[in-house]
């Protein structure tokens, strides 16, 4: 336990001594050590100087999450540094701070594009599709042909088009709503206005969604099988895997791969025909 406390104290001292007093409007003057003084950090973090000193020295009780948050702001920690501070101080990461997704970076889009014969999408915690590759456009949905507000898996799922095409719609809908609820909670978006408005809209759009939402079921969707009824290629069984996007808790990447060599041949032929 002492070693754990020493790690926290060492990390705090290291971050503090790396800060430039001039960046905070403080006179550099003659300082015995580089960086900010302890009392300057505690003023910025609005915590007790004595207790902060104890933390750096590996003494005192475990800090609360609120105190660690104030220290993180006082030391101007980046998000990865803040997470590391929580792991040292509490043994767990901080609660997720939800922020609406702004889309994918060019680098992330290039990752999607590199998967020529594997449909892949990037979706937000509210299941808006914000990135896709040519294979996804050919096999699943060409999102570029939809208005931005309609590029939402839930709106498509509970609209008339998808429902009319799927005999197993009820089972898929139950799975989708349970997975959506899990995503919202994981991204820390449960109390956001964005989620509230989307759920309210879907409840008006579909009594089935309202009933499923009231059931409070939660399911994992890290991997599984998706059956696609493609108008040209027929029934296609695709394995899917879901991946978190590092540093973007509001985003998930889902990659689909043919479940058999026969399906792989049909998928390849279809994608080549669509992208020529």
C-alpha positions in Angstrom: 0.0 0.0 0.0 2.9 2.3 0.9 4.4 1.7 -2.6 1.0 2.7 -4.2 0.9 5.9 -2.2 4.5 6.7 -3.1 3.6 6.3 -6.8 0.8 8.8 -6.4 3.1 11.3 -4.6 5.9 10.8 -7.1 3.5 11.4 -10.0 2.1 14.6 -8.4 5.6 16.0 -7.8 6.6 15.1 -11.3 3.6 16.9 -13.0 4.0 19.9 -10.7 7.6 20.5 -11.4 7.0 20.3 -15.2 4.7 23.3 -15.1 6.0 26.7 -16.2 5.0 29.5 -13.7 5.0 32.1 -16.4 2.2 30.2 -18.2 0.0 30.9 -15.2 0.9 34.6 -14.9 3.3 33.8 -11.9 6.6 35.4 -11.5 9.4 32.9 -12.1 11.8 34.7 -9.7 14.2 32.7 -7.8 12.8 29.2 -7.1 14.5 26.4 -5.3 12.9 23.9 -7.6 11.4 24.1 -11.1 7.7 24.3 -11.7 4.9 25.5 -9.4 5.1 25.6 -5.7 2.7 23.3 -3.7 0.7 26.3 -2.4 0.3 27.6 -6.0 -1.2 24.2 -7.0 -3.5 24.1 -4.0 -4.8 27.6 -4.8 -5.6 26.5 -8.3 -7.2 23.3 -7.1 -8.9 24.8 -4.1 -7.7 22.2 -1.7 -5.9 22.2 1.6 -2.1 22.9 1.3 -1.4 20.6 4.2 -3.3 17.7 2.8 -1.8 18.1 -0.7 1.6 18.0 0.9 0.7 14.8 2.6 -0.4 13.3 -0.8 2.9 14.1 -2.3 4.6 12.6 0.7 2.5 9.4 0.5 0.7 10.2 3.8 -3.0 10.7 4.6 -6.1 8.9 3.4 -7.3 8.1 0.0 -8.4 11.2 -2.0 -11.9 11.5 -3.3 -12.8 11.6 -6.9 -13.8 15.2 -6.6 -10.4 16.1 -5.1 -8.5 14.3 -7.8 -10.6 16.1 -10.4 -9.6 19.5 -8.9 -6.0 18.5 -8.7 -6.1 17.4 -12.3 -7.4 20.8 -13.3 -4.9 22.5 -11.1 -2.0 20.7 -12.7 -3.6 21.1 -16.2 -3.4 17.3 -16.8 -4.4 15.9 -20.2 -7.2 13.3 -20.3 -4.7 10.3 -20.3 -2.8 11.9 -17.4 -6.0 12.5 -15.5 -7.0 8.8 -16.0 -3.5 7.7 -14.7 -4.0 10.0 -11.7 -7.3 8.3 -10.8 -5.7 4.8 -11.3 -3.0 5.7 -8.8 -5.2 7.5 -6.3 -8.3 5.2 -6.4 -7.4 2.2 -8.4 -10.0 2.9 -11.1 -10.4 5.2 -14.0 -12.6 8.3 -13.6 -16.2 8.4 -14.7 -16.5 8.9 -18.4 -17.2 12.4 -19.5 -19.6 12.2 -22.4 -19.3 14.7 -25.3 -21.1 14.4 -28.6 -19.0 13.0 -31.4 -17.7 15.4 -34.1 -17.0 12.8 -36.7 -13.9 10.7 -37.6 -10.4 12.0 -38.2 -8.8 11.5 -41.7 -6.4 8.9 -40.1 -9.4 6.9 -38.8 -11.1 7.1 -42.1 -8.0 5.7 -43.8 -8.2 2.7 -41.4 -11.7 2.1 -42.6 -10.7 2.4 -46.2 -7.8 0.0 -45.9 -10.4 -2.8 -45.3 -11.3 -3.3 -48.9 -13.5 -6.4 -48.6 -14.6 -6.0 -45.0 -17.5 -3.7 -44.4 -16.7 -1.4 -41.4 -18.5 1.6 -39.8 -17.8 4.0 -37.0 -20.8 4.8 -34.8 -21.4 7.1 -31.9 -22.9 6.2 -28.5 -26.3 7.4 -29.9 -25.7 5.0 -32.9 -25.2 7.8 -35.5 -23.0 6.4 -38.2 -20.2 9.0 -38.7 -17.8 6.9 -40.8 -17.9 4.0 -43.2 -16.0 2.4 -46.0 -16.9 1.5 -49.6 -17.6 -2.1 -48.6 -20.1 -1.0 -46.0 -21.8 1.2 -48.6 -22.0 -1.7 -51.0 -23.3 -4.3 -48.5 -25.0 -2.6 -45.6 -26.1 1.0 -46.4 -24.7 3.7 -48.5 -24.9 6.4 -45.8 -23.6 9.1 -48.2 -27.1 9.0 -49.9 -28.9 9.7 -46.6 -29.3 13.1 -45.0 -27.0 13.4 -41.9 -29.9 13.2 -39.4 -31.0 9.9 -41.0 -27.7 8.1 -40.6 -28.8 6.6 -37.3 -29.1 2.8 -36.9 -32.0 3.1 -34.5 -34.0 5.4 -36.8 -33.3 3.0 -39.7 -34.1 0.0 -37.6 -37.5 1.2 -36.4 -38.4 2.8 -39.7 -40.6 1.0 -42.2 -37.8 0.1 -44.7 -35.7 -2.3 -42.6 -38.6 -3.8 -40.8 -40.3 -4.8 -44.0 -37.2 -6.6 -45.2 -36.5 -8.7 -42.1 -38.4 -11.7 -40.9 -36.4 -11.7 -37.7 -37.0 -8.0 -37.0 -38.4 -8.5 -33.5 -35.3 -10.5 -32.3 -32.9 -8.0 -33.9 -34.8 -5.0 -32.5 -34.6 -6.4 -29.0 -30.9 -7.0 -29.4 -30.3 -3.5 -30.8 -32.1 -1.7 -28.0 -30.3 -3.6 -25.3 -26.9 -2.9 -27.0 -27.8 0.8 -27.4 -28.6 1.1 -23.7 -25.2 -0.5 -22.8 -23.4 1.9 -25.1 -25.1 4.9 -23.7 -24.2 3.9 -20.1 -20.6 3.1 -21.1 -20.1 6.5 -22.8 -21.5 8.3 -19.7 -24.3 9.7 -21.9 -27.3 8.3 -20.0 -28.4 11.7 -18.7 -27.5 13.7 -21.8 -30.1 15.8 -23.6 -29.0 14.2 -26.9 -30.0 10.7 -25.6 -33.2 12.0 -24.0 -34.3 13.6 -27.3 -33.5 10.5 -29.3 -35.3 8.1 -27.0 -38.3 10.5 -26.9 -38.4 10.6 -30.7 -38.1 6.9 -31.1 -40.9 6.3 -28.6 -43.1 8.5 -30.7 -42.0 6.8 -33.9 -42.4 3.3 -32.7 -44.5 1.7 -29.9 -42.2 -1.3 -30.2 -39.2 0.7 -29.3 -41.0 2.3 -26.3 -41.9 -1.2 -25.0 -38.4 -2.5 -25.5 -36.9 0.6 -23.8 -39.1 0.1 -20.8 -37.9 -3.5 -20.4 -34.5 -2.1 -19.4 -32.6 -5.0 -21.0 -28.8 -4.7 -21.5 -26.8 -6.9 -23.8 -23.2 -7.0 -24.9 -22.4 -6.8 -28.6 -18.7 -7.2 -28.9 -19.1 -9.9 -31.5 -21.7 -12.0 -33.3 -23.3 -12.9 -36.6 -25.3 -10.5 -38.8 -27.5 -11.9 -41.5 -28.0 -9.5 -44.4 -30.7 -9.9 -47.1 -28.9 -8.2 -49.9 -31.1 -7.5 -53.0 -28.4 -8.7 -55.4 -26.3 -11.2 -53.5 -29.0 -12.8 -51.5 -28.6 -14.0 -47.9 -25.1 -13.1 -46.5 -23.9 -14.3 -43.1 -21.3 -11.9 -41.7 -19.3 -12.2 -38.5 -18.9 -8.8 -36.7 -16.5 -7.6 -34.0 -16.8 -4.3 -32.2 -13.8 -2.2 -31.1 -13.5 0.8 -28.9 -11.7 3.8 -30.4 -8.8 4.7 -28.1 -9.3 8.1 -26.6 -12.8 8.4 -28.1 -15.2 6.7 -25.6 -18.2 8.0 -27.6 -17.1 6.0 -30.7 -17.1 2.3 -31.7 -15.8 0.7 -34.8 -17.7 -2.4 -36.1 -16.0 -4.6 -38.7 -17.9 -7.3 -40.6 -16.2 -10.4 -42.2 -17.8 -13.2 -44.3 -18.7 -16.2 -42.2 -17.6 -18.7 -44.8 -15.5 -18.9 -48.0 -18.6 -19.1 -50.2 -20.0 -15.9 -48.7 -16.5 -14.3 -49.0 -16.5 -15.0 -52.8 -20.0 -13.4 -53.2 -19.0 -10.4 -51.0 -15.8 -9.8 -53.0 -17.6 -10.0 -56.3 -20.4 -7.6 -55.1 -17.9 -5.1 -53.7 -15.8 -5.2 -56.9 -18.9 -4.7 -59.0 -20.1 -1.8 -56.9 -16.7 0.0 -56.7 -15.5 -0.3 -60.3 
